[in-house]
Every structure is written in C-alpha cells, then in structure tokens.
Amino acid sequence: MIITDSPTATGNTDVWLIVPVFNEAPVIRSVITAAKRTFPNIVCVDDGSKDGSATEIRAAGADLVRHPVNLGQGAAIQTGVEYARTKPRARYFVTFDADGQHQVDDVVAMLARLRTEPLDIVIGTRFAEDRSKSVPLIKRMALRTIVFLSPRTRRMGLTDAHNGLRVFNSTVADELDLIMNGMSHASEFVALIDQHGWRVSEQPVTILYTEYSMAKGQSLLNGVNILSDGLLGGRMRR
C-alpha cells in the first residue's frame, strides 16, 4: 500500500471526500479537480487499477492509497475512511464516485444538513422531487426491487439505499466496519445504520448518467444479486 499526501488547502478542512477508483483514468483527474474547488481534502483509493488512474490522481493533487489487487468498492471505501479518520481535523466524510456521476452541489447541501440537524448520516436519493426520471429504466427497476426486497430498508424509510453518495460524521466513521467488499456493501451500510442506531435521513440528489458511467451500470439481475450477497453475509438480518 502506497500513500502520498497532497498539500493542505483552505476551506472545508474538516471534510474528507473518499473516492474508490478502479480503472477510471479517462475521467478521474477532472472529477478530482472539480471537487477540490470546494473540498480540498480528497483521498482516492486506487483499487488495483491496471490503467493510469494512479498517475491521474497524483496529477490532480489528491491523496492516494493503493490496493495492490482489486478488492471491490466496499473494501476501497473502508480503506478510505480508515485513512481519513486519522486526520486531526476530520469531522465529516463523503463517499463520492470516481466516474463523474455525483455533483459537488449535492454534497454541499447534504453537508449543510449534517452540520445543523440532529443527524449522523445523510444518503442521497434519486427517488424524490421527480429526479428518478433521469435514471435509466433498468437501473430504476433494479433499485426499486432492492428496496422492495429489503424490509429493513423500508422500515427505515429509505428509498435509494444503494446511492453511493453519502455524507456522515465521525461517529459513523469511527464505527464503520464494512466486511462486504463488493457492491453489496451498500446493503451492509444500511444494516450498520440500523444496528448502531445512527440517525439517518435522505437528500434528493441528481446523478449524471453519461455514456461513460452507463457502461459500468448494473442490471436488474445484478441488483437482486447485491441483495442476496448481503443476506448471505449475515449483515442484513431483520
């Protein structure tokens, strides 16, 4: 594991963006550059990429942690959180996608709520304020199916638990212990919220679906498989 630090910047110095990266060389530099205008502290976890992702991350000035092999998004998030929570001024943490789907403005709004409301974690949702219209049909079906098949998710009032845009405080970061390495970590995240009693709310967000990001999208079958992985992992007990 190799770690390099970027220079200290000003503004939002108590916030860390955690960006899992796997073969995102075409876009990761622009994603980091745009985010750093608002959030100077970014750690990218290069999860065994075989392209030039690490070079692009360094060029953009983000902190870099490298997995020697691909372990999956859940493992990358856990590694990033563990890195960020060691920083002395870190109070707020953001899981942020590397493919350009997430919007910095949404993070700003979610963070404002976390700073002022009695919440531990705010999760983005594509199913509020008619924002689901921008979600491709098959992905919309997958996400709806996951919620339908998860009594825990429905009980907690969550509509888009597999949204990767999350903002949380140090209480969550200090207790976070993801063991589901792949995409099923999202279901595990929901289970941990329930088990720890973290105060949670959703925030309407806009997900930008580009040709590039859609090439990495999930089918309905994959959505059901995510739920199955969570059940088999024992973290989704009702």
N, C-alpha and C positions, 0 to 999 in steps of 0.2 A: 504494500500500500504506500503510495507516494502522495505527499501533501505539499502544496505550495500556497502561500498566502498572498492576497492582494493588498495594496496599500490601503490604509484607513481613510475613509471619506466621511463627510458630514451629512447629517440629516437621517432620521430613522435609524440611528445607530443601535437601537435596541431591538431591531427586527432582522431576522435571517431568512432568506429565501433558500429552500432546499430543492435542488433540481436534479432528478435522476436522469442520466444520459446514457443512451445506448445507440450508437451509430447515428448521431444527429449532426454530423459535420456540416451539411449544407445550410443549416439554419441556426445552430446554437449560438454563434457569435452575435447575430443580430438580436436574438432573444435576450441574451445577457446585456448587451449594450442598451437596449430599450429599457430593461428593468432597472439597470444601475442608475438611470437618471433620477429614480425615486428611491430605490433601495440599494445602498452601497454595499451591503453585506450579502453576498451570494456564495453558496457552496454548491458546486456541481459534483455529483458522484458519477464518475465515468465507470459504468458497469460492464467492463470488459469489451469496450468498443474495439472494432477492427479497422475503423476508418481514422480520419484525422480529428476526431472530436476533442481529444485532449489538447492538441495544438490550438484549436479554435477557442477553447475555454481559456487557456493561458493568455492568448492574444486579446481576449475580451476583458481580462483583468479580474476574473472570478477566482475564488479559492477552488482548489481541485483536490479531490480524493479519488483514488483509482482502485477499483476491484480488478485483480488480475484475470478473473474469468467472469462471465455473465452469471449473476446470481438472481436477477429478477428485480422488478420495481420495488417490491416490499422491502427487500434487503437493502436496496440503494437508499430508500427513504430512511430506514432505521440508521444506516451508517451516517447519513447526512445530519440527522437530528442529534446523534451522539456527538458528532463533530461540533455542531453549532452550539449545543447546550454547554460546552466547556468554555465558551467565550464569556468574559466577565460581565458584559452589559447586555447579554442576550435575554430578552423577556418575551419576545413574540417570534413565532416560527410559521413559515408558509411553505406548503408543498406546492410546487409550481412546475408545470410540464415544460419539457425542452423543445417541443415541436411548434411552438407559437400559437397554441390554442387558447391559452389563458391571457387575460387582459389585466394590465397593471392597475387600471382604474377600479376594477372589481376588488383587487387586493386592498387598495386604499379604503374603499367603503367597508369592507369586512373588518379591516384593522381598526377603523374608527369605532365600530360597534364593540369590538373586543376591548378596546380601551375604556369605553364609557358604560357598557352594560354588564350586568352580572352573568358573564358567560366565560366558559373555558375554551370553547372551540366553535368556530363558525365554518359551515360547509357550504360550498356553492351549490346551487340548484339550477338546472335548465328547465324546470317544470313550474315556473312562476312567471306572471306578467307576460304570458303568451310567448315566452322565449323558446319553448320547445319546437316552435315552427321551424327554427333554423337547424334542428337536429335531424340528420338523415333518418328516414323511416325505420330502417332495420336496426339502427342503433337505439332509436326511441323505443322500439319493441323490446329490445334486449334489456334496457334499463328499467322499463315498466315491469317486465317479467321478474327481474331480480327483486324489486320491491314487493311484488305480489307474493312471491315465494318465501319472503322473509318476515315472519310475524314480529320479530324484534324491531326491524326497521320501521314497520307500520306503527307499532306501539310507541315508538319514539317520535313519530310524526315526521320522519324523513322521507323525502320524495326522490332524492337523487344521491343515494349513499355512495355511488361509485364515481362521483365527481371528484377528480383529483385535486381540485383547488380547495385547500383547507388553510385556515389561519387559527393558530392555537397559542395558548400561553405556556409559561414554564411549568405549570402544574402538569399539563398533558405531556410536555416534552420530557420531563423528568421521569414520568411513569410509563412512557411509551416503550413497549417491548414487542415489536412485530416479529412473529416467527413464520408467517406465511410469506415466502419470498416473492412469489409471483403476483399476478394481478389480483388474486383473491385476498391480498392484504386489505383491500377496501372493505370487504365484509368483516374482516378481523378488526379493522379500525372501529366499525360500528359496535361490534361486540365489546371492545375495550371501553368505549364511551359508556355503554350500559353497565358494565361490571364495575367501573371506577366511579360511576355517578358524576361524570363530567357534565357540566351544564352546556347544552348544545343548542344551536339554532342554525337555520339555513338563510342564505342570502341569494337573491336572484343574480345570476351571472350570465354573461354572454360568452359562448365558446365559439371561436373562429375555426370553422371547418374549411381547410384548404385541400387542394389535391394532394399535397404532400402529407398532411396529417391524416387524411382519409385512407391513404394507402396502408396506414397502421391501425385502422379501426377494427372493432370487434363485431362478430356476427351474433345473431340470436343464440346459436348453439354455444358459442364461447361465453356468453353471458350466463347461461344456465350452468356451464362448467365452472365458472367462478364461484357460484353459489355452492355447488357440490364440493369444490375444494375446501370451502370454508366449513361446511358441515363435517367433512372427513377430518379436518384439522382440529375439531373439538372446540373451536373458539366461537361457534355460533349456537351453542346450546340455548334453548328457550328459557 
